[in-house]
Amino acid sequence: MSPGSGSCLNWLPRPLRAARLTEAKITRLLQQYRIRRIAAAEVRTVLKTKPLTLAPPGAAEAAAEHAPLLLPQLRLLHPQRTDPVRRIGPPTGRTGRTGRRFVRAP
């Protein structure tokens, strides 16, 4: 998850508010965050579905208050995960010089 996608929490804090978004507003938000793999109509359909109900009263409000507190952590961790891959390349799943996986003897 990129830090930009985490910012969605800023404009969709609660399901009831998200369900009222128009397709035009969703299109603008998707363009703003450069999200092209999802159509606005698909997002609107998902947002219109009935939200998950939580047993304790106030749990949704507590989660909505807690989620923005996690954003600074995500912004800090994202470069730590992507920089090594950018510098040395994606992991290949191989180990050792021969490219063979090490197998432990029985």
C-alpha positions, 0 to 999 in steps of 0.5 A: 500500500502506498502512502497516497492510498492511505490518504483515502481514509481522510475522505472516507472515514465512515461507511454512511458518508462514503455511500453518499458520494456521487460517481463524479466525486469518486471519479475525481478522487480516483484521478487525483490519486492516479488510480486507474485499475478501478472504475468509479461505477465499481467503487460506487457499487461497493460503497452502496452495499450494507456496511458491516455492523459492529457489536459494541456501540461506538466501535465504528467511531473508534476505528475511524478515529484510530485509522488516521493515527496509523497514516504517519507509520505507513508513510514511514514504512513505505519507503523502507519497503520500496527502496531496497527493491528499487536499489537491488531488484525484486526478490527472486526466491533463490539462495546461494551462488548456484541459484539452488535452494539449500535443502537441509539434510535429514 
